[in-house]
Amino acid sequence: MLKINFMLVAALLGGLAVILGAFAAHGLEQAVDAKMLSRFHTGVEYQFYHVFALLWVGALYQLKPYKPLYFSGLFFLSGILLFSGSLYAYVISANKLFVILTPIGGLCFIIAWVLLAYSLYRVNFFESH
């Protein structure tokens, strides 16, 4: 199985969120209406929230490589790509087909949080040896 460094990916996605937020504030505001701009901002906001969750998953996985925790990271990453990515694509292209992916991304976020909670419940990450 391919091992992903979630902390590195989170750092890159965090930087991308800043770039996309600046793009929305300085480039999109003249090109789209307020409702579409709000959708783009929602994508940036959710990307930021879940970048921090992905950082936590990466740090915890370094402590104890627990498989459900790894899958939590994959679902957080998938959620960012599908939820936020579909909103970005929809706003930029005005193609409504992209919004079909948004709730799938939301479901990925829910699964990721459940897997993270399960991992925290099942594994004592901070036990002393």
PyMOL commands that set and color helices and strands:
alter all, ss='L'
color gray80, all
select helices_A, chain A and resi 6-26+28-30+34-63+67-93+96-100+102-122
alter helices_A, ss='H'
color red, helices_A
deselect
rebuild
show_as cartoon
